[in-house]
């Protein structure tokens, strides 16, 4: 099958759009979607100038998503003095896994010539995820611990690095899975939170001043297309699942979405279109009636919504001590 835009052989077929694209036009399509999302979400503010540049911190894990995001943003803003990219990698302390993905992060950042910072759970908390999994005082999945620690480190270091924006490599599949999970769990609060955290022009978001705003420029690109882009561009991505990954429920949702997308192309896009509209409605109600007042954790000073108590991170660290 030939590419729809030229006579070269197509390397992919997007069932949801009907497009057949060659390697060159496929990569161009991915890059256009990322750049369009940057424009739609107003990520480059009007006040950004060469004299007043913006610092964008990218959570670079070494996986395909964050590697592709970093590559595309670098090529987009390499000649733009208004934007400085900084890669931030977190070493959780997982034997035989994170070391290899860290090598990919170092290789990419050096090839692109961007600043690269590495922090570890061992340095920040005095623990390693391998030890957390072995101890497991709260009888939780490894991802539950890691998610709390990762969010804390990303937020604190983004602020320390003077970030105007914190970017993560969540793709379309990630976002559609989360949307469906929140809906099936009846978690209207999380649906409302999604609106403030991810949608609309940055200047119009009702984000809390305590946090560096976050963005997900890759969220219009399906996971398989991200992987294909990384392969075609020969990017140094470490495509291996974390050995402690145990989100069984998300795995079920993932398989369900794969089947729905196979039988009904465009399902993921439809879910996100409806979810974004629904989240706006939920946010207007929750913002008026059920908003949570943020405060400082009395132990570490981090911003928390846990009323009158320490943050979740401190509670977990005490349990692991």
N, C-alpha and C positions, 0 to 999 in steps of 0.2 A: 504493500500500500504506500502510495506517495504522500508526501507532506501536502497539506491543503494550501500552503503558501509558496511552495517551490517544487521542483522536480526531484528533490532528494528523497531517500527512503525514510518513511516515518519510523520513529523509535517508540512512540507512545500513542495511545488512543484514549482520549478523555470521554468516557461514555456519557457523563453528565452534560457535556457541551457538544459532543459529536466530533470534536476536533481530532485530526491526525496531524502530528507535528514531527518534523525532523529534529535532530539533536540541537541544531542552532536555534531554530524557532521555538522549540520547547524551552530552552534555557532563557530565551528572551521573554517568553510568556511568564515564567516564574518571577523573573526580575521585575517585570512590569507590574505584577500583582503586589509585590512587596512595596514598590515605590508608590503605587496608587494608594495603598493602605497608609503609608506615611503621610501622603497629602490629605486623604480623607480625615484622618485623625488629627490633623493639624500639629504634627509632632515638631515641625520647625517653626517656632514662634516668630512673629514679626520683629520682635526686639533682638533677635539673633543677628549679629553682625560680626565681621572680622575682629572688631574691637571688643565685642561682647559675645564671645563664642559660647556655644552650649556643649556641655560634657555629657555624652551618652555612655553609660556603663552597660555592657552586654554580659549577661550571665553565660559564660562560655564553658560548657561541660566537656566538649570534645565529641559529643554525639552529633548525628547528622543534622539535626534541627538547628542547634546553636552555631555549628560550623557554617552551614549554608546562610543563616541570617547574618553572621559576621562578614562573610565574603561579599554578599550582595550589598550590605550597607557600606562596606569599605569602598567598593567600586562606585557606589552612588555618591559618596561624599569625600572621596580621596582628594579631589581638587577644590573642595568647598571649605574655606577657612572658618565658616560659621560653626562647624560641627567637629568635635574631637571625640573619637571612639576610644574607649578603654575596655579591655577584656578582663573579666573577673572570674576566676576559676576556684571552685571549692573542692578541697580534697577531704572526703568524708572519712577516709581510713578504711577502705575495703580492699583487702589483699588481692592482688592479681587483676583488679578491675580498674580502679581509678588511676593507677600509675600509667597504664597504657593510654587511657583517654587524656591524661595530662600531657603525655608526649605529643598527642595530636594537637592539643591547645598550643603548646610551645611552638610546634612546627608551623601552624597557621599564623600565629601572631608575629613570628619572626619573618615569615614570608611576606606578610602584609605591612610589616613595619609599624604595628600599633602597640601601645603600652599594654602590658599584661601583668596582672596582679594575681597571686595565688595565696589563698588562706586555707587553713585546715581546722577541722574539729579538734584535733589534738592540741593545737595552739590556742584555740579560742575557748574550748570547754574542758580540755584535759581528758578527752575520751575519743575513741575510734568507733565507727559504726560496727565493726566486727565484734567489739566488746559489748556494745549496746544490745546487739542481737543475742549474744550469749547470755547476758544478764536478764534482760526483758522484765524489769520489775512491775511494769504496768500491764503485762500480758497483751501487748499490742503488736500490730504488724510493724515491721521495720520501717516501712514508708511513713508511718504515723510519727515516729520519732524524728526521722530524717527531715520530713517536711517542716516541722517546727524549727529545727536547728538551721536548716537551709534558709528559710524565710528571714530568720533573725540575722544571719550573717550577710545575706544579700542586702537587706535594708540598712544595716549599720555601715557596711563598707561602701555602699552607694552614696550614703550621706558623707562619710569620711573622704571619699574621692571627689566630693563637690559635684555630684551628678545632678543634672537637671532632669534626667530621665533614666529609668532602669528598664532595659529591654530583655525579654525572654523569648526563647524559640518555640513557643507553643504553636503547633500547626492546626489545620482545620479539624483533623480527627480528634486531637486532644480537646479542643474547644467543644466539639459536638458531643463527645463522651461526657464531659463535665456538665454540659447543659442538660443532657438526658438524665444523668444521675441526680442532679439537683431537683429536676421535675419529678422523677419517680420517687424520690425521698420526701417530696412535699416541702422542700427547704426554700420557702419563699424569701427568707432573709438573705440566703446566698444568691438567689436570683436577683434581688435588689442590689446587692453588693457588686455583682458583676457589672451592672450599668455604670456605677461610679468609677470602677477600677479599669474598665476596658473600652468603653464606648464613647463615640462622639469626639469632636475637636477638643484637644487638650485644654484649651482656654475655657471651655464651657463645662468641664467636669466639676462636680461638687466633691472633689477629693479632700481628705483631711490634710492640713498643712504639716502634720507630724510625719508624713511619709513622702518619700521621693515618688513622684508619679511613675506608673508602669505602663508599658506598651508591648503589644504583640504583633509586630508587622508581618509575621509569617502566617497569621491565622486564617488567611484565605486560601492557603495552599495545602492540598491533601498530603498525608504522610508519605504515600508511595511516590508522589511526585518530588517531594523533598529528597527522598533517598535516591531517586533517579538523577536528579540534578547534581547531588554530591558525587555520584558515580561518573557522570558525563564530564564534570569539571575536574575529576581526579582530586577531590579535596581530601585532606587527611582526617576523615571522620572515623571514630571508633564505634562501629555499629555492633554492639554486644549488650544484651540486657543485664542489668545489675543482678548479681547472684542473690541478693536479698529481696528482690522485687516480689511482693506477695499481695498485691491489690486484687484479690480474687473478684470482687464485685466489678471493678473497672474492667477486668478482663472479660467478664460476661457481657458487659455493655459494648466493649470493643468488638466482640464476635457478633453480637446482635447487629451493630451498625454495619459491619462488613457485609452481612447477609442482606440487610435492607438496601444498602448501596448497590450491591450486585444485582438485585432484583428490581430496584427502583432508583436508577441513577439520578443524582441530585438531592438525595435524602439529607446528606450532611449540610448542604447549603440551605435547604429548606428549614431544617432544625434551627440553624443559627439565625436565619432571618426572623423566624417567629420568636426565638428566645430573646433576641435583642429588643424586639418591640415589647415583649412581655416584661423584660427586666426594667424597661423604662417606666412602665405602669406601676410595677412593684416598688420601684425606687421612690416614686412620687408619694406613695402611701406610707412606706416605711420611714422615709425621710421626715415626714410630718409627725407621725404618731409613735414610731418605735425606734427612733435613732438611738444608737449606743454612744454614750459619752466616753471618749478615750481619756486615759490617764497614764501616769508614769508608774512603772513597776517599782515598789519600794525597795527592791533588792538590787536590780541592775539598771534601773532608770529607763528601760525600754518602754515604748508606748504599748499599752495593752487595753483590751476591752473587758478584762476580767475585773469586775467590780470589787473594790476593797481587798484585793489580794495580789499576790505575785503573778507575773506572767506565766504562760504555759511552759516556756523554756526553762525558767528557774524551777518550776515544780518538777519537771522531768529530770533536771540535773540533780536535784536533791534526792530523787528516787533512785538515781543511778549511783549516787555517792557511796 
